[in-house]
Amino acid sequence: MSDPMSTRTATISVLVDNEAGVLARVTGLFSGRGYNIDSLTVAPVDAEGQLSRINIVTSGTSMVIEQIKAQLDRLVPVHRVADLSLEGPHVAREMALVKVIGTGEKRVEALRIADTFRARVVDTTVESFVFELTGATDKLDAFIALMQDLGLAEVSRTGVAALARGKRTI
Amino acid sequence: MSAEAIQSGAEILLRALKDEGVEVIFGYPGGAVLPIYDAIFNQNAIRHILVRQEGGAVHAAEGYARSTGKVGVVLVTSGPGATNAVTGLCDALMDSIPVVCLTGQVPTHLIGNDAFQEADTTGITRPATKHNYLVKRSEDLARVVHEAFYVARSGRPGPVVIDLPKDILINPAPYAEAAPSHKSYRPRTEPDMDQIAKAVALLKSAKRPMIYAGGGVINAGPEASALLTELTRATGFPITNTLMGLGCYPASDPQFLGMLGMHGTYEANLAMHGCDVLLAVGARFDDRVTGRLNAFSQGSRKIHIDIDSSSINKNVPVEVPIVADAAKALKALLAAWKADATKVDSVAVASWWRQIDGWRAKDSLKFSQDMKPGSVIKPQYAVQRLYEIAKARKQEVFITTEVGQHQMWAAQHFKFELPNRWMTSGGLGTMGYGLPAAMGVQIAHPDALVVDIAGEASTLMNIQELGTIAQYKLPVKVFILNNEYMGMVRQWQELLHGGRYSESYSAALPDFVKLADAFHAKGMRATSVDQLDDVIVAMLDCPTAVIADIAVDPAENCFPMIPSGAAHNEMILGPEHEASGAAISDAGMALV
């Protein structure tokens, strides 16, 4: 084990039965034991809708993250717990919808930056844009920070979806 | 249509319970569970024990489960029936007791409507149980019942709630046999043999070894206790037990150092502190055991066997984790120990034993009882005499306790040779546990001697269960160490809060002898040391339930004690010993 007291961020994917209350079990575990949730996504992932995948971004000491994984793993409806951060390279993406309100030069600048970030315009009026942007969390953070002075009005983010790279599966 | 196909949900429920081997249910009826009571009325296979409050039902089921190794079963109604059960569920969760609790629920179409006696039972009990279910479709009912029993008893055992809407109980439901395997919950039970090899190598290299065994050994069945005993004897190493582990190793054995932890023996705690190799089995390094974490057994390399991987490396980092059933791991460990020809450093271990014997000579549990007639009874002496007199009668004895000083004195002075004989609320520390738990034990072992070693304050928390004891003519003995204080609270106030005994005096106590009489039991009282033996003998001779009110020294404190925030080598010993231990710090005062 690495230094148990050093803090790290972990992206954990959990395959669970898609049943009532399963998300409450997971979030209740985090709140009840005082763990952090930086981001959380959940949706059914198989054709029959029997299984859901929960992706959690959390942070803590290595000892705490090992605890989180062990605690998740002993929940009855949990099939698999994978620590994507630890088990090898992975891709992690999230989507944001970003509303920017403004006119004139600021509006033009917002559109120019959006283009650089490969954000799509999914809604527009003469005074506003809604951009759709997909990417790693830090890319979204950077985009949103740049929009701050250009009329940023509202943000909606999905949280992180993540998969291991290569042929590995959960 | 076959008769089977038209069975109601309630009938299917009972059939599934019967197929799971259930013989006894502890319960209390109410509107939402009337269909189940109707089905119970129409059968004889399962016995229903009517408690006086739902909290008592869960503790009774815990006592039943802990003393038999079977799953305890509870049946309560919706709303307040379920909420009253919550404390017992938390208790069973903390102490890993297998319990299935059936709760009534309003009909499915009323759920969420704030209906009469509606509570969000699965929401409330989610963090209080190992798992819970709300049955919303009749076709799921039988499967869920089987699954609940599997979950309750598999892996690290625990309580499971099944919430049953009334319409599900009334409507016809199909039956289903138990599934051969669970789709997601399959706890690992077999040890990794590489880890076993590492553990043996480490144990063989020990100069100052120590074995620390807990309630997980008892949960793994009597075989695990037998294997632990065999392994300990084969190694010649010293062993200590946690509060929950008492009985998993014979207390009379010379290798046994007694209980460890906050009120553990001097030798057990110092051996934990000074050992160089520590084997932990079915124990979870909780704060009552470790004391100050950054001073806990700093010089030892640690092996930890536990069926729950989340118990490993939770509080204390260990070098050799072994996730497995305790019996299976101990069996593998014993075989590997015997197969390995490496010799233990017997000179070093012998010198370690000399050191331990030096600590033992301190006799940290010693107390002084004035034997002059009329002298006040020391609580430790009362427990010691109960133990000695009961032992001489060679009857099978089961002990339950409430929570507080009397619980610790019972743990220190009552010696257990076998597992499943000691029922106490360890993790949650639930006052009021002992009386209903004793009831559950007595139901499971009708001919055994079952004694609730109680405090006068705790036992009042579930005193209504004397009604149940009377109804079923259970010969439970309630042995009250009556010091007229919430003794452990008083002790902490004396040691940590300048002797300001805020609200810890047991004012306006009932006359326990008359109370016994009112509940059709026999009341007895001892107020001085010369009366004690007679009362104990009369209590044990009495064929019915007894409340023995033993007036003990109200000022007595429970020692040794590791104050909160202190380390194992900073124990406070009792007044029989020269000044010792750590001064209690302000930081310690903030801890529980």
Boltz contact constraints between the chains, C-beta under 6 A:
constraints:
  - contact:
      token1: [A, 4]
      token2: [B, 317]
      max_distance: 6.0
  - contact:
      token1: [A, 28]
      token2: [B, 126]
      max_distance: 6.0
  - contact:
      token1: [A, 28]
      token2: [B, 127]
      max_distance: 6.0
  - contact:
      token1: [A, 32]
      token2: [B, 127]
      max_distance: 6.0
  - contact:
      token1: [A, 67]
      token2: [B, 314]
      max_distance: 6.0
  - contact:
      token1: [A, 70]
      token2: [B, 309]
      max_distance: 6.0
  - contact:
      token1: [A, 70]
      token2: [B, 310]
      max_distance: 6.0
  - contact:
      token1: [A, 71]
      token2: [B, 310]
      max_distance: 6.0
  - contact:
      token1: [A, 74]
      token2: [B, 310]
      max_distance: 6.0
  - contact:
      token1: [A, 76]
      token2: [B, 131]
      max_distance: 6.0
  - contact:
      token1: [A, 76]
      token2: [B, 151]
      max_distance: 6.0
  - contact:
      token1: [A, 76]
      token2: [B, 185]
      max_distance: 6.0
  - contact:
      token1: [A, 77]
      token2: [B, 184]
      max_distance: 6.0
  - contact:
      token1: [A, 79]
      token2: [B, 184]
      max_distance: 6.0
